[in-house]
Amino acid sequence: MAEIKIEKKKPIWPWVIAIVLIAALVYFIFLKDNGTQVQNTTVIENTTSVDTTAN
């Protein structure tokens, strides 16, 4: 009688977990807004000068 070798399927779950972890890592490094916004406010003071030496 012929011998038939049967191989078990390799589980796919380690690959799914690895892809999810890599996607989460990419999100947190590159895409997440970490809230460090720079407020660029400029205060302009009144700089008009009056010539008090005029006659």
C-alpha positions in Angstrom: 0.0 0.0 0.0 1.2 3.5 -0.8 2.0 5.9 2.0 0.2 9.2 1.9 1.8 12.1 3.7 -0.6 14.6 5.2 0.7 18.0 6.2 -1.2 20.1 8.7 -2.1 23.6 7.6 0.0 26.3 9.2 -2.0 28.6 11.4 -2.8 32.0 9.9 -3.3 33.8 13.2 0.4 34.7 13.8 0.4 36.5 10.5 -2.9 38.3 11.2 -1.5 39.4 14.6 1.8 40.5 13.1 0.0 42.6 10.4 -2.3 44.3 13.0 0.7 45.1 15.2 2.7 46.6 12.3 -0.3 48.6 11.3 -0.8 49.9 14.8 2.9 50.8 15.0 2.8 52.7 11.7 -0.4 54.6 12.9 1.2 55.7 16.2 4.5 56.7 14.7 3.4 58.5 11.5 -0.4 59.2 11.5 -1.4 60.0 15.0 -1.8 63.7 16.0 -0.1 63.8 19.3 -1.6 67.1 20.4 1.6 69.1 20.3 0.2 71.9 18.2 2.2 75.1 18.1 0.1 78.2 18.6 1.5 80.9 16.4 0.0 84.1 17.9 1.6 87.4 17.2 0.8 90.4 19.3 1.1 93.7 17.4 1.4 96.8 19.6 0.4 100.2 18.6 3.7 101.7 17.1 2.5 105.0 15.9 4.7 107.8 17.0 3.8 111.4 17.7 6.3 114.1 16.8 6.4 116.3 20.0 9.3 118.4 18.8 7.3 120.2 16.0 6.7 123.9 16.3 
